[in-house]
Amino acid sequence: MPDARRNADPTPGGHPPADLLYVPVRPQRRCCVTCFFRTPSGRRTAVAFTSCARLLAALGQDHPWTRLSVTALRALTAPLGCTTITVDPQVAVHPGASRTPRPGPGTSLLPGARAN
């Protein structure tokens, strides 16, 4: 399986299109799938970041990602009932946590949110 974090330049010999976002994924068998989260109100949301640095700061240095346009991300998530995309969310730790914010049990991307 190709390393989703190490995407090559998506356009031959040129700069990547400006509308591409960094989208967290998780490996599953021979492919990667988009990660979904929940907003504080409980609604499913796809998450994307405007820079690799923002994604890695929020999700950790080893989190896999891929580059997708908003149009492609919507096309992937809409058939699954997810019509919301949250761009550049901040990590939030549930009350009482005293460690550095990092996704996993007890943490989420949005205040009150939980990974799905």
C-alpha positions, 0 to 999 in steps of 0.5 A, spaced: 500 500 500 502 506 498 504 511 504 498 516 504 503 521 507 508 521 502 504 523 496 508 525 490 507 532 487 500 531 484 501 534 477 507 532 473 513 538 473 508 543 476 505 546 483 499 542 486 493 545 485 491 551 490 484 548 492 487 541 494 486 540 502 490 535 506 485 530 508 486 525 514 485 518 512 486 511 515 489 505 512 484 499 511 486 493 507 489 495 501 486 502 501 485 508 505 479 511 507 477 518 509 476 519 517 469 522 519 468 526 526 462 529 529 461 536 531 459 538 538 452 537 536 453 530 534 453 531 526 458 527 522 463 531 518 469 530 514 475 534 516 480 537 512 486 542 513 489 547 509 496 545 510 500 539 512 503 542 518 496 544 521 494 536 520 500 534 523 499 539 529 492 536 530 492 529 529 500 527 530 506 526 526 504 519 524 497 520 522 496 518 514 493 523 510 492 524 502 490 531 498 483 532 495 480 537 492 473 540 496 469 537 490 473 530 490 472 530 498 464 531 497 463 526 492 467 521 497 463 523 503 456 525 500 454 518 499 455 516 506 450 521 508 456 526 510 455 533 507 459 537 512 466 539 511 470 542 517 476 545 515 482 547 520 479 544 526 483 545 532 484 539 537 480 539 544 481 535 550 475 533 554 475 537 561 480 534 566 485 531 561 492 534 563 496 531 557 498 534 551 492 534 546 492 528 541 487 524 538 485 518 541 480 516 547 478 522 551 480 527 545 477 530 539 478 535 533 472 539 535 470 541 542 465 536 544 466 532 538 468 524 538 471 520 532 467 516 528 
